[in-house]
Amino acid sequence: MAKVALVTGGTRGIGSAISVALKAAGYTVAANYAGNDDAAAAFTKETGIATYKWSVAEYDACVAGIAKVEANLGPVDVLVNNAGITRDAMFHKMTPATWKEVIDTNLSGLFNMTHPVWTGMRDRKFGRVINISSINGQKGQAGQVNYSAAKSGDLGFTKALAQEGARAGITVNAICPGYIGTEMVRAIDEKVLNERIIPMIPVGRLGEPEEIARIAVFLASDDAGFITGSTISANGGQFFV
């Protein structure tokens, strides 16, 4: 029986590429999304991947959503915590609401999604948890104190939980993408993109969502069973740890 993979934020951008790549690799895939019903419907029509709507910022919604996925498809073997939001502002203009909104989704969302599947993974002695962090969680970014704090927290979550899962056959790893050519990034003013962003990337181009997806597929595989607690940077040489 095919392993079941659940990808949060799995219908657009990097998440969409990961969902499609996991399906191509033989997984039964469920793609979670938070709000864009039209995009989710188009994604299912194009890929045949089932979509499930809930907010990863709400623990009870995650419990209910995961229960529905498992009732339909089977126990979750691979969890990709990809869902994330930005609410950018310089710190002196940041509000408690925009701080909390980003932390609730980008950091607490990892707890909310991973906690409900963890016991089952431990019982079955197998699991893969893949957390999509960010280059800005590694180096920080002005105007993104909330986002950088959350994405940095994702790395601490990864390292600590990996130690708990190791003897139960569960690996927990993180991917830190740099600038990836998603719809959101390509919507940046072309002058800004070409004169300020791409020149900072030594390979001279944006990454592609499929490049991140290939890393996720590897980390989900049996071949990656000895890799846990690791952070893989995919940023075209922009930042080294």
C-alpha positions as CSV (number, residue, x, y, z in Angstrom):
1,M,0.0,0.0,0.0
2,A,1.3,3.5,-0.9
3,K,2.4,5.7,2.0
4,V,0.2,8.7,2.7
5,A,1.7,12.1,2.6
6,L,0.0,15.3,3.9
7,V,1.3,18.7,2.6
8,T,0.1,21.9,4.3
9,G,-0.3,24.8,2.0
10,G,-0.1,22.1,-0.6
11,T,-2.1,23.6,-3.5
12,R,0.1,26.6,-4.4
13,G,3.7,27.6,-4.8
14,I,6.3,25.3,-3.2
15,G,3.6,23.3,-1.6
16,S,2.0,22.5,-4.9
17,A,5.3,21.4,-6.4
18,I,5.9,19.1,-3.3
19,S,2.4,17.6,-3.5
20,V,2.8,16.8,-7.2
21,A,6.4,15.4,-6.8
22,L,5.3,13.1,-3.9
23,K,2.4,11.8,-6.0
24,A,4.8,11.1,-8.9
25,A,7.0,9.3,-6.5
26,G,4.1,6.9,-5.6
27,Y,2.7,8.5,-2.5
28,T,-1.0,9.0,-1.8
29,V,-1.1,12.7,-1.3
30,A,-3.5,15.0,0.6
31,A,-3.0,18.8,0.1
32,N,-4.2,21.1,2.9
33,Y,-5.1,24.7,2.2
34,A,-6.4,27.6,4.2
35,G,-8.6,29.8,2.1
36,N,-8.4,29.9,-1.7
37,D,-11.2,27.6,-2.8
38,D,-10.8,28.3,-6.5
39,A,-7.1,27.6,-6.5
40,A,-7.7,24.3,-4.6
41,A,-10.4,23.2,-7.0
42,A,-8.2,24.0,-10.0
43,F,-5.3,22.1,-8.3
44,T,-7.4,19.0,-7.8
45,K,-8.8,19.1,-11.3
46,E,-5.3,19.3,-12.7
47,T,-3.5,16.8,-10.5
48,G,-6.2,14.5,-9.1
49,I,-4.8,15.2,-5.6
50,A,-7.5,15.5,-2.9
51,T,-7.6,18.8,-1.0
52,Y,-8.7,19.6,2.5
53,K,-9.4,23.0,4.0
54,W,-8.4,24.1,7.5
55,S,-6.2,26.6,9.2
56,V,-2.9,25.2,10.6
57,A,-3.1,28.0,13.2
58,E,-6.0,26.3,15.0
59,Y,-5.1,23.1,16.8
60,D,-8.7,21.7,16.9
61,A,-9.1,22.3,13.2
62,C,-5.8,20.4,12.6
63,V,-7.0,17.4,14.7
64,A,-10.3,17.3,12.8
65,G,-8.7,17.8,9.4
66,I,-6.1,15.1,9.9
67,A,-8.8,12.7,11.2
68,K,-10.7,13.3,7.9
69,V,-7.6,12.7,5.8
70,E,-6.8,9.5,7.7
71,A,-10.4,8.3,7.4
72,N,-10.2,8.8,3.7
73,L,-6.7,7.8,2.8
74,G,-5.1,6.0,5.8
75,P,-2.6,7.0,8.5
76,V,-0.3,9.9,7.7
77,D,3.3,8.6,7.1
78,V,4.8,11.8,5.7
79,L,4.0,15.3,6.9
80,V,5.3,18.3,5.1
81,N,4.8,21.5,7.2
82,N,4.9,24.0,4.4
83,A,2.0,26.4,5.1
84,G,3.2,29.9,5.9
85,I,2.2,33.6,5.7
86,T,4.0,36.9,5.7
87,R,2.8,40.1,7.4
88,D,5.8,42.3,6.7
89,A,6.5,45.6,8.5
90,M,9.5,47.3,10.1
91,F,9.5,46.4,13.8
92,H,8.4,49.8,15.1
93,K,5.3,49.5,12.9
94,M,4.5,45.9,13.6
95,T,1.4,45.2,15.7
96,P,0.7,42.5,18.2
97,A,-1.9,41.2,15.8
98,T,0.6,40.8,12.9
99,W,3.2,39.3,15.2
100,K,0.7,36.7,16.5
101,E,-0.8,35.9,13.1
102,V,2.6,34.9,11.7
103,I,3.8,33.0,14.8
104,D,0.5,31.1,15.0
105,T,0.7,29.9,11.4
106,N,4.4,29.6,10.8
107,L,5.6,28.3,14.1
108,S,2.6,27.0,16.2
109,G,1.3,25.5,13.0
110,L,4.1,22.9,13.2
111,F,3.0,21.9,16.6
112,N,-0.7,21.9,15.6
113,M,0.0,19.6,12.7
114,T,2.7,17.3,14.0
115,H,1.3,16.6,17.4
116,P,-1.8,14.8,16.2
117,V,0.2,12.5,13.9
118,W,3.1,11.9,16.2
119,T,1.6,9.1,18.3
120,G,0.6,7.1,15.2
121,M,4.0,7.4,13.7
122,R,5.6,6.2,17.0
123,D,3.2,3.3,17.2
124,R,4.0,2.3,13.6
125,K,7.7,2.9,14.1
126,F,7.9,5.0,11.0
127,G,7.4,8.7,10.1
128,R,8.8,11.5,8.1
129,V,8.3,15.2,9.2
130,I,9.6,17.8,6.8
131,N,9.5,21.4,7.8
132,I,9.8,24.2,5.3
133,S,11.7,27.0,7.0
134,S,13.4,29.8,5.1
135,I,16.8,31.5,4.5
136,N,15.4,34.4,6.5
137,G,15.0,32.0,9.5
138,Q,18.8,31.4,9.2
139,K,20.1,35.0,8.6
140,G,17.2,37.3,9.6
141,Q,15.6,39.9,7.4
142,A,14.7,43.5,8.1
143,G,10.9,44.0,7.9
144,Q,10.4,40.4,8.8
145,V,11.1,40.1,12.5
146,N,7.9,38.1,13.0
147,Y,8.6,35.8,10.0
148,S,12.3,35.3,10.8
149,A,11.5,34.5,14.4
150,A,9.0,31.9,13.4
151,K,11.1,30.3,10.8
152,S,14.1,30.2,13.1
153,G,11.9,28.6,15.7
154,D,11.0,26.0,13.1
155,L,14.7,25.0,13.1
156,G,14.8,24.6,16.8
157,F,11.6,22.5,16.7
158,T,13.2,20.3,14.0
159,K,16.4,19.7,16.0
160,A,14.6,18.9,19.3
161,L,11.9,16.7,17.9
162,A,14.4,14.7,15.7
163,Q,16.0,13.6,18.9
164,E,12.7,12.3,20.3
165,G,11.7,10.5,17.1
166,A,15.0,8.9,16.2
167,R,14.6,5.6,18.1
168,A,11.0,5.4,16.9
169,G,11.9,5.4,13.2
170,I,10.8,8.9,12.7
171,T,13.0,11.5,11.0
172,V,12.4,15.2,11.3
173,N,14.3,17.6,8.9
174,A,14.0,21.1,7.6
175,I,14.5,22.7,4.2
176,C,15.4,26.4,4.0
177,P,14.6,27.8,0.6
178,G,16.0,31.1,-0.6
179,Y,14.3,33.1,-3.3
180,I,12.1,30.7,-5.2
181,G,10.3,31.6,-8.4
182,T,6.8,31.2,-7.0
183,E,3.8,33.3,-8.2
184,M,4.4,35.6,-5.2
185,V,8.1,36.2,-5.9
186,R,7.6,36.6,-9.6
187,A,5.0,39.3,-8.8
188,I,7.7,41.5,-7.4
189,D,8.5,44.5,-9.6
190,E,10.8,43.3,-12.4
191,K,13.3,46.1,-11.7
192,V,13.6,45.2,-8.1
193,L,13.9,41.5,-8.9
194,N,16.6,42.0,-11.5
195,E,18.6,44.8,-9.8
196,R,18.3,44.0,-6.1
197,I,17.4,40.4,-5.6
198,I,18.9,38.2,-8.3
199,P,22.3,39.9,-8.0
200,M,22.5,38.7,-4.4
201,I,22.2,35.0,-5.6
202,P,25.6,33.6,-6.7
203,V,24.0,31.2,-9.2
204,G,22.4,34.2,-10.9
205,R,18.8,33.0,-10.9
206,L,15.7,32.3,-8.7
207,G,15.2,28.7,-7.6
208,E,12.3,26.7,-8.9
209,P,9.6,25.1,-6.7
210,E,10.4,21.7,-8.2
211,E,14.0,22.0,-6.9
212,I,12.6,22.2,-3.3
213,A,10.2,19.5,-4.1
214,R,13.0,17.1,-5.1
215,I,14.6,17.6,-1.7
216,A,11.3,16.9,0.1
217,V,10.8,13.7,-1.9
218,F,14.3,12.5,-0.9
219,L,13.8,13.3,2.8
220,A,10.5,11.4,2.7
221,S,12.2,8.3,1.2
222,D,13.7,5.2,2.8
223,D,17.0,6.3,1.4
224,A,17.0,9.3,3.9
225,G,16.5,7.2,7.0
226,F,19.9,8.1,8.5
227,I,19.2,11.9,8.1
228,T,17.4,13.5,10.9
229,G,17.6,16.9,12.7
230,S,19.2,18.3,9.6
231,T,18.7,21.6,7.8
232,I,19.1,21.6,4.0
233,S,19.8,25.1,2.6
234,A,18.6,25.6,-1.0
235,N,19.4,29.2,-1.8
236,G,21.8,29.3,-4.7
237,G,24.7,30.1,-2.6
238,Q,23.2,33.3,-1.1
239,F,23.8,32.3,2.5
240,F,26.0,29.6,4.2
241,V,25.5,28.2,7.6
